[in-house]
């Protein structure tokens, strides 16, 4: 059953019916679909969410070097693990993965002609604009990404797990009350069997700096709630040329108590969704000025928000373009 049919069926089953001798009032619930990217963006700043997801604005210069480098690695690992699942040898799976990374870097001819049926329309292989061939200062180069992944596969030569699923999208209703129903969607990089009918998600994270990662993550807690587990594995892949493979390739387990997951699912998630619905009802997407700067620098829209209201539209047209529509129901 597809997503639309599922929500339609649940609407029929769970509509509240208030009755009296002479009146019947049917109140239908509001179905809200969120994924970690959308939810985190809204928690960060409602105006940022409006720019990125309502107006579909993307940087006119394309993804940053960090994002493009991470996308190349994801393209490699997606094909690698998918081929393992399909019964191919490890050596052939590695070769196919590296070929996919090369295609992501140089671009797919059919994607460039908008004729491609192989890659997602939300993330076409148009080629990387901000990854040089060789590394330059703080920018990771393509040849070093290739070298890093060769080191990665050699480092994990003894991997014995054969994941049942890779790059899979799952959805689950995580919260429901008299007024709303929240369907959470998650794209999971790799699912690992953990025994006793339990599955654990493994999420690939690339980094240029060895920095401690927080477990206060909507993405990780959402994956735990969808899979019915309390653990998630973070597959850290470092681009540092000064570190040995043992120091830059790490798999860290994050564990959550049931109470923490319950608070996230039944308190934090619905509270934010009600704020989100309020923004929709009044069409007001106010900025959250505490999110304008973080450890990586300024928000993408920092220069826009610093301007007077009458000047912002022109700055948006100068710095951004309309990108592909983000569809959490079919990531």
N, C-alpha and C positions, 0 to 999 in steps of 0.2 A: 504494500500500500504506500503510495506516495505521500509527501509531506502535506500537500493541499487536502488530500482525502482524509488523512489522519486528523488534521485540525478541524475539518468540517464535521467528522464523526464525533469528535470530542465536544464540539459546539452543541450538537444535537443532544448529546447525553448529559451535559453538565450545565445547560442553561438554567438559571434560577427561575422558578415559577412561583410567584406570590399570588395566592388566591383569596378571594372573599366570596360571599354568596352571589354577588352581581358583577364581579370584576376579575379579570385574569391579566396579570402583567408579566411579560417575559423580558428578563434582563439578560442579554447575552454578554459573555465575558470578552475582554479584549485579549487577543492572542499577540504576544510579543516574542519576536525571535531575536536572540542576541548571540554573538560569539565573543570570544575574549578580546579581540581587537576593537570591536565596536564598544563593548562595555567599558573597557579600560579607557578608551578615548573619551567617552562621556563622563566618567569619573574624573578624568584629568581636567576637562574643560568643556562646557556645553557649546561654546562658540567654536572650539576646535572640532568637535563632533559635527557641527553644522557645516563647516567648511569642507571637511573630508568626506563625510558620508551623505549629507543631504545635497550639497553642491558638487560633490565628486571632484574636488580640486586636487591636483597632483602637481608637484614641483615641475616647472617647465624644463628644468635641466635633467629630469629623471631621478631615479633612486640615488641615494648617497653611495659612496664607495663601500661602506660597511654593509649596507643592505644588498647591493649587487653581489658582493663577495659571498655573503650568506646565502643568497639565492642560487649561486653556482653550486655551492656545497650541497644544498638541499636537492638540487636537480640530480647531482651525482648519486646521493644516497637513496633518493626515491627509486631510481632505476636499479641500483644495486640490490636493495632489499626486496623490491618487487620481483626481480629475476630469481633471487634465492627462493622466494615463496613459490615461484612457478617451476622450481626443480632444476634450474640451470646451475652449473658448477660455479664455485666461488671465483675462479679466474675469469670466466666469461662474464659473470655478473659485474666484476670490477671493471673490465674493459668496456662493457656497455654503459656503466655508470659514468666513466670518464668521458665517453663519447657524448653522453647527454650533457655533461658539463660544458664541453667544447661547443655544442650547439647552442646552449644558453648564452655563452659568451659572444660568439660570432653572430648568432641570430639564425632563425629558421626562415627560409625563403618564403614558404607558404604563409607564415605568420605575418611577414612584412607585406604580403599581398592580400592579407585578410581572407585567405582561402584555407587556413589550416584547420583540420579536424582532430589533430593529435594533441595539441596543447590547449589549455584552458583560455577562454577569451578574457578572463579576469587577470591572467598573467601570461600574455603571449611572449614568445621567445623573439624579441625584437633586436637582441644584441645589447651588450653593456656599453654605456657611454662613459662611465666614471670609474672603470677598472682598467688601468694601463696594462700593457703587456708585462712590464717590469715594475716592481715596487718602487714607489717614489715617496720619500719621507714618511708621512702617516697613511699613505694610500697603499693598499695591498694590490699587488700585480697578479695577473692571471697565471703567469708561470710559477709564482710562489704558491698560489692556490693549488695548482696541479701537484707541486712538490709536497705540499702539506697533506693532501689526500693520499698520495702514495705512502707517506709516512704513517698516516692513519690506518690504512689497510694492513701495512706491515706490522704495526703496533698491536693490532687486534687479530693477528693471524690465528690465534687459538680460540677465537669466538666459536662457541658450539651451539648457541641458540639459533633456532630457525623460526623467525616471527610468523605468526599466522596472518597478520595484516600489516600493510604499510601504506602510508599516505591515504588513510581512510577517513571519511567524514561521518561522524555519528551525531545523533540528536536525541535529546531526552527532555521531557517536561520535568523541570526541577522544582517548580513552585506553582501553586494554584490556590487561590482563595475565591471569595464570592465575586470578585470583579475582574481579576486578571489571571492569565495562564502564561507562564514563561517557558518557552522552549529554548534550551541551550544547545548550540551547535559547536562542534569542535572538530578541527582537522588534526588528526593524530599522526605524527611522523612514523612511529613504529609501535606495535602492540606486542608485548612479550608475555608468554604464558608463565604464570608464577605458581602453578600447582593449585590443587583444591578448587578447581574451576574459577580461579582468580586470574585477572589479566592486569598488567601494569603498562602504562604508556611510557615511551621513551621519546624525549623531545630534543632535537638537535639545536645547539646554541653555539654560534661562532663568536669569537671574541679576539680583539687585538691586544687586550690587557687582561692579565690574570686578576680578576676582581671577584670578590665573594658575591654570590647571587642570592637574592632574597627569596624566601619561600612564600612571602605575602604576594602571591601571584594569582590573579583571576584565571589565567590560562591553566595553571597547574591544578588549582582547586576544582575548576570546572571539569577537567579531564577525570579527576578522581571521582567526582559525583556521577559522571556519565558511566564510568566503568564499574562503579560500586566498589572502589578500593580506597585505601588510605595512603597510597604511595605513588610516586612518580619518579622516573629516572631522567636526569638531565645529562645529555651526552655533549659535554663541552669539548669544542674543537678550537684550539688556539692557533693564531697565525704568527705568534712570536718567533722570530728567527733565532733569538738568543736562548730559547729554552729547548731542553731535550724532549723527545716525544712523550716520555713518561710524565713530564711536568705539564705538558700542554694538552694532552688527551686524558680527560678524566670523566668518569661516570659517577655522578653524585645522586644519592637517593634522598629525596625529600619525603618525610613522613608527617602525616597530619592526624591529630586525634579526631574522633568522631564528633566531638563538640565543636571543634574549629570548623569543620566542614558543614555542620548543621547551622552554625551562626552565619557562615557565608551564604549558604543556600536559602535559609529561611528568614534572615534579617537583612543582611547587606544587599543581596540581590534584589529582593522586592522593594526595599526602600529606594534604591537608585532607579528602579523601573518606574515607580510612581513619580519621581522627580522628572524622569524622561517624558512621561505622558503629560505632565504639566507644561513642559516646554513645547510639546506638540500642540496642546490645546490652545495656548496663548501665543504660539509662534514667536517665542522669545528664547533666544539661546545666549544667555549671559556668560561673559568671560569669567574664568577663575584665575585671578591674578597671581595666585600662589604657584601656578604651573608654567609660568612664562620662561623659567630657566631651571635647568637641572645639571647634573654632573657632566653631561655631554655638550652643553651649550644652551642656546636659546631655542624656543619653540619655532617651528617652521613659519608660523604666521606672526612672529614677534614684530617685524617691521610694519606689518599691516595694522596691528592693534595699536601701535604707537601713534598712528596718524589720527587726525580729526575725522569724524564720521563721514563727511562728504568726500574725503580723499581716498577712502579705503577701497572702493570698487575699482578705481584706476590702478591701485597698487596690486590688487588681486589679479587683474588682467595682465599686468606686467610680469608678475612672478610665477603665475600658475596657469595651468591648462585643465580642461575637463578630461578626466581619466575614465577608465572602465568603471562601470557600476559594481559596487561591492554587494554581493548577494550571499548572505550567511546561510541561506537554505540550500545552497549548492556550491560550496567553496571549491 
